Amino acid sequence: MVERSPEEDPFLPTSPQMMASWNPDAPRSCDCFVSVPPASAIPAVIFAKNSDRPRDEVQEVVFVPASTHPPGSRLQCTYIEVDQVSETHAVILSRPSWLWGAEMGANEHGVCIGNEAVWTKEPVGEGEALLGMDLLRLALERSRSALEALHVITGLLERHGQGGSCREDPAPFCYHNTFLLADRTEAWVLETAGRLWAAQRIREGARNISNQLSIGTDISAEHSELRTHALAQGWWGGQSTFDFAQVFSLTQQPVRMEAAKARFQAGRELLQQQRGGITAEVMMDILRNKESGICMDSGGFRTTASMVSILPQDPTQPCVHFLTATPDPSRSVFKPFIFGAGAAPAPQVVSPTFGAQDPVRTQPRFQTQVDRRHSLYRGHQVALGLMESGQDRGQQLWQKQRDLEQEGLEAARRLLAGEWAPPPQELGALFQAFVERESRVYG
């Protein structure tokens, strides 16, 4: 094998901190978006995320009902146990099927969270702790607002730290995390470096994050030792205005991180172009944008799942969450999920389980591979091949996807406009109904 320098290969890392946790096929991008009125076309916060992961990784959509837990209970996350709380909220999660946490999701109180990989001047260790995806799920299960979710994440981060391989592979791939958190009234950007963090409150307008530190001087909350640590490390002199991204970002950014910067700029421009008119459909179009790289489909990774949520400011209106459960949003169906009395798991988008023999549970981890494909994923893969081939059958399948998606969008529009008022049981079963219909499209 011929070894190449970072100048010859734009995806090679250029800092010692990144070398230890980097591998050539590791996931390298994600994009999260939020629109807060008046940027939204309707009185609602609109959240969106593309999850870009290893190309063959299966992402499932899991519904977990609310529950109560006895005192002293412990909770097994992906790698470590933490103390369980007395009450957890109902959640809908889109997650890589091998782990406990999630890439994105929402809870019954209208809180949505997406996370992203980030590398900073703080070293990334390979020791097992909480994954960023674990922190995301824990926050959804334990919070009633975006701000409360932020407090859950930072508290767990302080107590347990973040770490462990974020890929189902013997070669470790580790990173720190940034988060976009939203509820019916506002959003927060939370960016971490080890146990340290900074947060920015978004009360209006549109915002996006893309695998890099983006909080500058506009810091709404921060770790109590953030600035003293930067001073002690010699990263900040203490005289100039403290700029979190400037102080904690790697001095020499690898080319692949520069690509994330370009994607961040493209996402921001796409949001600005639609400012004041952002809808769920606009967010879906942004997530499908391949020219910018936001819809990733090349090399060893791609967009493996996507999500868009409508969070009405009126608390009497239900939140509507659209999830694909399949890769490549440009050739997938965003299907509506609404929390309600009839909400339940959709078995067609839940992957098989392997118990104690799962490669993530055996030691050493990830020495074998298992087939985690759920039934909708299998059908979609056949359809995806036809659509990519340009055959007439593929075009017909794509049109059926769009027609089905439009039905879901129209149902959401009528629901929020007060033109449709189905019983809670029917609302809760909406996602299952659309999953079944999509499955029939693929035969």
C-alpha positions in Angstrom: 0.0 0.0 0.0 1.3 3.5 -0.9 1.2 5.9 2.0 0.2 9.5 1.2 0.6 12.8 2.9 -2.2 15.1 3.9 -1.4 17.3 0.9 -1.8 14.3 -1.4 -5.0 13.0 0.3 -7.5 15.7 1.4 -9.1 13.3 3.9 -6.0 12.5 5.9 -5.8 14.2 9.4 -3.2 16.7 10.2 -3.0 16.8 14.0 -1.7 14.3 16.5 -5.0 14.4 18.5 -6.9 13.2 15.4 -4.5 10.6 14.2 -5.2 8.1 17.0 -8.9 8.1 16.4 -9.1 8.5 12.6 -9.5 5.9 9.9 -9.9 6.4 6.2 -13.6 5.3 5.9 -14.9 7.0 9.0 -18.0 9.1 8.9 -17.0 12.7 8.2 -20.2 14.8 8.0 -23.6 15.6 9.3 -25.8 18.7 9.0 -28.4 20.1 11.4 -30.7 23.0 10.7 -33.3 25.0 12.7 -35.7 27.8 11.8 -37.3 29.9 14.5 -40.0 32.5 13.7 -40.0 34.9 11.9 -37.6 32.8 9.7 -40.3 30.1 9.5 -43.3 30.5 7.2 -45.6 29.4 9.9 -45.7 30.0 13.7 -43.5 27.0 14.4 -39.9 26.0 15.0 -38.7 23.7 12.3 -35.8 21.3 12.9 -34.0 19.1 10.4 -31.0 16.8 10.2 -29.1 14.5 7.9 -27.2 11.7 9.5 -24.1 10.9 7.5 -22.6 7.6 8.5 -20.7 4.6 7.1 -22.3 3.6 3.8 -23.6 0.2 4.9 -24.6 1.1 8.4 -28.3 0.5 9.0 -30.3 3.2 10.8 -33.6 2.2 12.5 -36.5 4.2 13.9 -37.4 3.3 17.4 -40.3 4.4 19.6 -39.8 4.1 23.3 -42.8 4.9 25.6 -42.7 6.9 28.7 -41.8 4.9 31.8 -41.1 5.1 35.5 -38.2 3.5 37.3 -37.6 2.3 40.9 -35.0 4.2 43.0 -31.5 3.0 42.6 -32.0 1.7 39.0 -29.1 1.6 36.7 -29.2 2.1 32.9 -27.0 0.4 30.4 -26.0 2.8 27.6 -23.8 1.8 24.6 -20.7 1.2 26.7 -21.2 2.2 30.3 -23.9 2.3 32.9 -25.4 5.5 34.4 -27.9 6.1 37.2 -31.5 6.0 35.9 -34.0 8.7 36.7 -37.4 8.1 38.2 -39.3 9.1 35.1 -38.4 9.0 31.4 -40.4 10.6 28.6 -41.7 9.0 25.4 -39.2 9.3 22.5 -38.9 8.6 18.8 -35.3 7.9 17.8 -33.4 7.5 14.5 -30.3 5.6 15.4 -27.5 3.4 14.1 -29.0 0.0 15.0 -25.9 -1.3 16.9 -25.9 1.3 19.7 -28.1 2.5 22.5 -28.3 6.2 21.8 -29.4 8.1 18.7 -28.3 10.4 15.9 -31.4 12.4 16.1 -34.9 12.3 17.7 -37.7 13.9 19.5 -39.7 13.5 22.7 -43.4 13.8 23.6 -42.8 17.4 24.9 -41.6 18.7 21.5 -37.9 18.6 22.2 -35.7 17.7 19.2 -31.9 17.1 19.2 -29.3 16.3 16.5 -25.6 15.8 17.1 -22.4 16.1 15.0 -18.8 15.0 15.3 -16.2 17.6 16.0 -12.5 17.7 16.7 -10.9 20.5 18.7 -7.6 21.2 20.5 -8.8 19.0 23.4 -7.5 15.5 22.8 -10.0 12.8 21.9 -9.4 9.7 24.0 -10.4 6.2 23.1 -11.6 5.2 26.6 -15.2 4.1 26.8 -17.7 6.6 28.3 -20.9 8.1 27.0 -21.2 8.6 23.2 -22.6 11.8 22.0 -25.5 9.8 20.7 -26.0 8.4 24.2 -26.1 11.9 25.6 -28.7 12.9 22.9 -31.1 10.1 23.9 -30.6 10.6 27.6 -31.5 14.3 27.2 -34.6 13.5 25.2 -35.8 11.0 27.8 -35.2 13.5 30.7 -36.2 16.9 29.5 -39.2 19.0 28.7 -37.5 21.9 27.0 -34.3 22.5 24.9 -32.7 24.4 27.8 -33.4 21.5 30.2 -32.0 19.1 27.6 -28.8 21.2 27.5 -28.5 21.0 31.3 -28.9 17.2 31.1 -26.2 16.8 28.6 -23.7 19.1 30.3 -24.4 17.5 33.7 -23.8 14.0 32.3 -20.8 15.2 30.4 -19.2 16.6 33.6 -19.9 13.4 35.5 -19.1 10.7 32.9 -17.3 12.4 30.1 -17.6 11.4 26.4 -15.8 8.7 24.6 -15.7 5.3 23.0 -15.7 4.2 19.3 -18.6 5.7 17.3 -18.4 3.1 14.6 -19.1 -0.6 14.4 -15.6 -1.6 13.5 -12.5 -3.0 15.3 -10.6 0.1 14.5 -11.7 2.8 16.9 -13.1 6.0 15.7 -13.7 8.6 18.3 -14.8 12.3 18.4 -16.4 15.0 20.5 -19.8 16.4 19.8 -21.8 19.4 19.0 -25.6 19.5 19.4 -28.6 21.4 18.0 -31.5 21.4 20.5 -34.9 22.8 19.7 -38.4 23.1 21.2 -41.6 24.9 20.4 -40.1 28.3 21.3 -36.4 28.4 20.8 -33.2 26.5 19.9 -29.7 26.1 21.4 -26.4 25.2 19.9 -24.2 23.3 22.3 -20.6 22.7 21.3 -18.2 20.6 23.4 -14.5 20.0 23.8 -14.0 17.1 26.2 -15.9 18.0 29.3 -15.8 21.7 28.4 -18.6 23.4 26.5 -20.1 26.6 25.2 -23.8 27.2 24.2 -25.6 29.8 22.1 -29.3 30.6 22.4 -31.3 31.0 19.2 -34.5 33.0 19.9 -35.3 33.9 16.3 -33.9 33.3 12.8 -32.2 30.3 11.2 -29.1 28.4 12.3 -27.2 25.4 11.1 -24.2 23.3 12.3 -21.8 21.1 10.3 -18.9 19.3 12.0 -17.0 22.3 13.3 -17.1 24.8 16.1 -19.4 27.7 15.1 -20.0 29.6 18.4 -17.8 32.7 18.4 -18.2 35.6 20.9 -22.0 35.2 21.2 -21.9 32.8 24.1 -25.1 32.4 26.1 -23.8 29.9 28.6 -20.5 28.1 29.2 -18.6 25.7 31.4 -17.2 27.4 34.5 -13.6 26.5 33.6 -13.8 27.1 29.9 -11.8 30.3 29.9 -9.3 29.4 32.7 -8.5 26.2 30.8 -7.9 28.1 27.6 -5.6 30.5 29.5 -3.7 27.6 31.2 -3.1 25.9 27.8 -1.9 29.2 26.2 -4.7 29.2 23.7 -6.0 32.5 24.8 -4.2 35.5 26.3 -7.1 36.8 28.4 -7.0 40.3 26.9 -8.9 39.9 23.7 -12.6 39.1 23.4 -13.1 35.4 24.0 -14.0 33.6 20.8 -14.8 30.0 21.5 -14.5 28.7 17.9 -11.3 30.6 17.4 -9.7 29.5 20.7 -10.6 25.8 20.6 -10.6 25.0 16.9 -7.5 23.1 15.6 -4.8 25.6 14.5 -4.2 23.5 11.3 -7.5 22.3 10.0 -7.3 19.2 7.8 -8.7 19.6 4.3 -11.7 17.5 5.2 -12.7 19.9 7.9 -12.4 22.8 5.4 -14.9 20.8 3.4 -17.2 20.8 6.4 -16.7 24.6 6.6 -17.8 24.9 2.9 -20.8 22.7 3.6 -21.7 24.9 6.7 -21.6 28.0 4.5 -23.7 26.4 1.8 -26.3 25.4 4.4 -26.4 28.9 5.9 -26.9 30.4 2.4 -29.7 27.9 1.6 -31.4 28.9 4.9 -31.0 32.6 4.2 -32.4 32.3 0.7 -35.7 31.0 2.3 -35.7 33.2 5.3 -39.3 34.1 6.3 -40.6 31.2 4.1 -39.0 28.1 5.7 -41.3 25.1 5.8 -40.9 21.4 6.4 -40.8 21.0 2.6 -38.0 23.6 2.3 -36.0 21.7 5.0 -36.5 18.5 3.1 -35.2 20.1 -0.1 -32.1 21.4 1.8 -31.4 17.9 3.1 -31.7 16.6 -0.4 -29.2 19.1 -1.8 -26.3 17.0 -3.3 -24.4 19.9 -5.0 -23.5 21.3 -1.5 -22.6 17.9 -0.1 -25.4 18.2 2.5 -26.9 15.1 0.9 -23.9 12.8 1.1 -23.6 9.9 -1.3 -20.0 9.1 -2.2 -17.1 6.9 -1.1 -17.4 5.0 2.1 -20.2 6.9 3.6 -23.6 8.6 2.8 -26.7 10.1 4.4 -28.1 7.0 6.1 -31.2 8.7 7.5 -33.0 12.0 7.7 -35.5 13.9 9.9 -37.6 17.0 9.8 -39.8 18.2 12.6 -42.5 20.9 12.9 -42.8 22.2 16.4 -45.8 24.6 16.6 -45.6 27.5 19.0 -49.2 26.8 20.0 -48.9 24.2 22.7 -52.4 22.8 21.8 -51.2 21.7 18.4 -49.3 18.5 18.0 -45.7 18.4 16.8 -45.1 16.5 13.6 -41.9 14.6 13.0 -40.9 13.2 9.6 -38.4 10.4 9.4 -37.0 8.4 6.5 -35.5 5.3 8.2 -33.7 4.7 4.9 -30.6 6.2 3.3 -30.4 9.0 0.7 -33.2 11.5 1.3 -33.4 12.3 -2.4 -34.7 8.8 -2.9 -36.5 8.2 0.4 -39.9 9.1 1.9 -40.3 11.4 4.9 -43.0 9.7 6.9 -45.0 11.6 9.6 -44.9 10.5 13.3 -47.1 12.1 15.9 -47.0 11.2 19.6 -50.4 10.0 20.7 -52.3 7.2 22.5 -51.7 4.8 19.6 -48.0 5.5 19.2 -46.1 2.2 18.9 -43.0 0.8 17.3 -43.2 0.1 13.6 -41.6 -3.4 13.2 -40.7 -2.8 9.6 -38.1 -0.1 10.6 -36.7 -1.9 13.7 -33.6 -4.0 13.2 -33.1 -7.5 14.5 -31.4 -7.9 17.9 -28.6 -10.3 18.9 -28.6 -10.1 22.7 -25.4 -11.1 24.5 -23.9 -12.3 21.2 -24.1 -8.9 19.6 -20.6 -7.8 18.5 -21.0 -4.6 20.5 -21.5 -6.6 23.6 -18.7 -9.3 23.2 -15.1 -8.5 24.1 -13.1 -7.5 22.2 -15.8 -5.6 20.5 -16.7 -5.7 16.8 -14.8 -8.8 15.8 -17.7 -10.1 13.8 -20.5 -8.7 11.7 -24.2 -9.3 11.8 -27.0 -8.4 9.4 -28.9 -5.5 11.0 -31.1 -4.7 8.0 -34.8 -4.1 8.8 -37.5 -5.1 6.3 -38.1 -1.5 5.0 -34.3 -1.1 4.5 -34.2 -4.3 2.4 -37.0 -3.2 0.2 -35.6 0.3 -0.2 -32.2 -1.1 -1.2 -33.8 -2.9 -4.2 -35.7 0.2 -5.1 -32.7 2.4 -4.6 -30.8 0.3 -7.1 -33.5 0.7 -9.7 -33.7 4.4 -9.1 -30.0 4.8 -9.5 -30.0 2.8 -12.7 -32.2 5.3 -14.5 -34.7 2.6 -15.6 -38.3 3.5 -16.1 -39.2 1.3 -13.2 -36.9 3.3 -11.0 -38.5 6.6 -12.1 -41.9 5.1 -11.3 -40.8 4.1 -7.8 -39.4 7.6 -7.2 -42.7 9.2 -8.3 -44.6 6.9 -5.9 -42.3 8.0 -3.1 -43.0 11.6 -3.8 -46.7 11.1 -4.0 -46.7 9.2 -0.7 -44.6 11.9 1.0 -47.0 14.6 -0.3 -49.9 12.8 1.3 -48.0 13.0 4.6 -47.2 16.7 4.2 -50.8 17.4 3.3 -52.1 15.4 6.4 -49.7 17.5 8.6 -50.9 20.8 6.9 -54.6 19.9 7.5 -54.0 18.8 11.0 -52.2 22.1 12.0 -54.8 24.2 10.1 -57.6 22.6 12.1 -59.1 21.0 9.0 -58.5 17.4 10.3 -59.1 16.2 13.8 -58.6 12.4 14.0 -58.8 10.5 17.3 -55.5 10.2 19.2 -55.3 6.5 18.3 -55.3 7.3 14.6 -52.7 10.0 15.0 -50.4 7.7 17.0 -50.7 5.0 14.3 -50.0 7.4 11.4 -46.3 6.6 11.1 -47.0 2.8 11.1 -49.6 3.3 8.3 -47.1 5.2 6.1 -44.3 2.7 6.7 -46.7 -0.1 5.6 -47.7 1.8 2.5 -44.1 2.5 1.6 -43.3 -1.2 2.1 -46.0 -2.1 -0.4 -44.6 0.3 -2.9 -41.4 -1.8 -2.9 -43.4 -5.0 -3.2 
